[in-house]
């Protein structure tokens, strides 16, 4: 059980789609830079993802079950054999992150919450090869009390183990933990673990929702 010195609230923020623009925006920019039709790439991604027994396209590489290089080779093979498209990459990190914007409005809200006494962490399903790239966008030591990444912990959202570990690291009971995430199934996983969840659409509304939680955990 948390002690009397523990923070009243532990706010765990997702990275992609929360501390960055929506993932759909980043994917659109990526496809434009690669000269590939987004719908065609989506179909190839679905084909490769199904081989790993999931519909979550990121699970194979942020768990990871396979290296990013091998995953991209499989996608390239499917694009060529099924769609007549040539796209051969050994990594997509540079193209995915170069020019990617930081959501400074949300960074500002997290700083305010931390100044108020909240524990603030980042909880992300992250690809190992992308680790150094997101750190160019945000200085974690200045913003977060802790960072939990799927490839390091052996858990990924929305698995119960990820939320259990995060609550332990924050030193608070699950009901004092809040996940801010842009994906409904991750929010549902957090709530199933006894957390509060904020489905992120923009910094202002997310901050307003968190503000309403302070009294709930008094």
C-alpha positions in Angstrom: 0.0 0.0 0.0 1.2 3.5 -0.7 2.5 5.5 2.3 1.6 9.0 3.3 4.5 10.5 1.4 3.4 9.0 -1.9 2.0 11.4 -4.6 -1.8 11.8 -4.7 -1.8 11.1 -8.4 0.5 9.3 -10.9 0.0 10.4 -14.5 1.4 8.1 -17.1 1.5 9.6 -20.6 1.7 7.7 -23.8 4.2 8.9 -26.4 3.0 8.5 -30.0 -0.2 10.3 -30.7 -0.1 12.1 -27.3 3.3 13.7 -27.0 3.3 13.8 -30.9 0.6 14.6 -33.4 -1.9 11.8 -34.1 -0.4 8.7 -35.5 -2.5 9.1 -38.7 -0.8 12.4 -39.4 2.7 10.8 -38.9 1.7 7.9 -41.1 0.4 10.2 -43.8 3.7 12.2 -43.8 5.7 8.9 -43.8 3.9 7.5 -46.9 4.2 10.8 -48.7 8.0 10.9 -48.1 8.3 7.2 -49.3 6.1 7.7 -52.3 3.8 4.8 -51.3 0.0 4.7 -51.2 -1.1 4.6 -47.6 -4.0 2.1 -48.2 -1.6 -0.2 -50.0 0.9 -0.1 -47.2 -1.9 -0.7 -44.7 -2.9 -3.9 -46.5 0.7 -5.1 -46.5 1.0 -4.3 -42.8 -2.2 -6.2 -42.1 -0.8 -9.3 -44.0 2.4 -9.3 -42.1 0.8 -8.6 -38.7 -1.5 -11.6 -39.1 1.5 -13.9 -39.3 2.2 -13.0 -35.7 -1.3 -13.9 -34.5 -2.4 -10.3 -33.8 -4.2 -7.4 -35.4 -1.9 -4.9 -33.6 0.6 -3.8 -36.3 3.2 -2.7 -33.8 3.2 -5.7 -31.5 5.7 -7.7 -33.5 8.4 -5.0 -33.2 7.7 -3.3 -29.9 7.5 -6.6 -27.9 9.7 -7.4 -29.8 9.0 -10.7 -31.5 11.1 -9.8 -34.5 13.7 -7.2 -35.4 12.6 -4.0 -37.2 14.9 -5.0 -40.1 13.3 -8.4 -40.5 9.8 -6.9 -40.1 10.5 -4.4 -42.8 11.8 -7.1 -45.1 8.6 -9.0 -44.7 6.6 -5.9 -45.5 8.8 -5.2 -48.5 8.2 -8.8 -49.8 4.5 -8.5 -49.5 4.4 -5.1 -51.2 6.3 -6.5 -54.1 4.6 -9.8 -54.5 1.0 -8.7 -53.8 0.9 -5.1 -54.8 3.8 -4.5 -57.3 5.3 -1.8 -55.0 9.0 -1.6 -54.2 9.8 -0.3 -50.7 13.0 -1.6 -49.2 14.1 -0.2 -45.8 16.4 -1.5 -43.1 14.9 1.0 -40.6 12.0 3.5 -40.7 13.2 5.4 -37.7 14.8 8.3 -39.5 11.8 8.8 -41.9 9.3 8.3 -39.0 11.0 10.8 -36.6 12.7 13.4 -38.8 10.5 16.4 -38.7 8.1 14.9 -36.3 6.6 17.5 -34.1 6.5 17.5 -30.3 3.2 18.3 -28.7 4.5 21.2 -26.6 1.0 22.0 -25.3 0.9 18.6 -23.6 4.5 18.9 -22.4 3.4 22.1 -20.7 0.5 20.4 -19.0 2.6 17.6 -17.7 5.1 20.0 -16.3 2.3 21.8 -14.5 1.0 18.5 -13.0 4.5 17.6 -11.8 5.0 21.0 -10.2 1.7 20.4 -8.4 3.1 17.2 -6.9 1.9 14.5 -9.3 4.2 11.7 -10.3 4.6 12.0 -14.1 5.8 9.1 -16.2 5.9 7.9 -19.8 4.3 4.5 -20.6 4.9 3.5 -24.2 5.0 0.5 -26.5 8.3 1.4 -28.1 10.4 -0.3 -30.8 14.0 -0.9 -29.6 15.6 0.8 -32.6 13.5 3.9 -32.1 14.6 4.6 -28.5 17.3 7.1 -29.3 15.0 8.9 -31.8 12.1 9.9 -29.4 14.7 11.1 -27.0 15.7 13.8 -29.5 12.1 15.2 -29.2 11.8 15.2 -25.4 14.3 15.3 -22.6 13.0 12.6 -20.3 14.9 13.5 -17.2 13.4 17.0 -17.3 9.8 15.9 -17.7 9.4 12.4 -16.2 9.9 10.7 -12.9 10.1 7.4 -14.7 9.9 5.9 -18.2 8.6 2.4 -18.9 9.0 1.0 -22.4 7.6 -2.3 -23.7 10.9 -3.6 -25.1 12.6 -3.1 -21.8 9.9 -4.3 -19.4 8.7 -7.4 -21.1 5.2 -6.0 -20.9 3.2 -3.9 -23.3 -0.1 -2.0 -23.1 -2.8 -3.1 -22.6 -1.5 -6.1 -20.7 -2.2 -6.1 -16.9 1.5 -6.6 -16.2 2.4 -3.3 -17.7 0.0 -1.4 -15.5 0.9 -3.4 -12.4 4.6 -2.6 -12.9 3.9 1.1 -13.6 1.8 1.4 -10.4 4.6 -0.2 -8.4 7.2 2.1 -9.9 5.1 5.2 -9.1 4.6 3.9 -5.5 0.8 4.4 -5.5 -2.3 2.3 -5.6 -3.8 1.5 -9.0 -6.8 3.8 -8.3 -4.4 6.8 -8.1 -2.9 6.0 -11.5 -4.0 7.7 -14.7 -3.2 6.6 -18.2 -3.4 9.3 -20.9 -3.4 7.5 -24.2 -4.8 8.0 -27.7 -5.9 4.4 -28.2 -9.2 3.2 -26.7 -8.0 -0.4 -26.1 -5.1 0.9 -24.0 -7.5 3.0 -22.0 -9.7 0.0 -21.5 -6.8 -2.1 -20.3 -5.9 0.6 -17.8 -9.4 0.7 -16.4 -9.5 -3.0 -16.2 -6.4 -2.8 -14.0 -8.1 -0.4 -11.7 -6.7 2.8 -13.1 -8.3 5.9 -14.4 -7.9 6.6 -18.1 -8.1 9.7 -20.3 -8.6 9.1 -24.0 -6.4 11.8 -25.5 -7.7 14.0 -28.3 -6.0 17.3 -27.3 -4.0 18.8 -24.5 -6.7 21.2 -23.2 -9.4 18.6 -22.7 -7.0 16.0 -21.3 -5.8 18.5 -18.7 -9.3 19.4 -17.8 -10.1 15.7 -17.2 -7.0 15.3 -15.0 -8.0 18.4 -13.1 -11.3 16.7 -12.2 -9.4 13.7 -10.9 -7.5 15.6 -8.2 -10.5 15.9 -5.9 -11.4 12.2 -6.6 -8.1 11.0 -5.1 -8.0 13.5 -2.2 
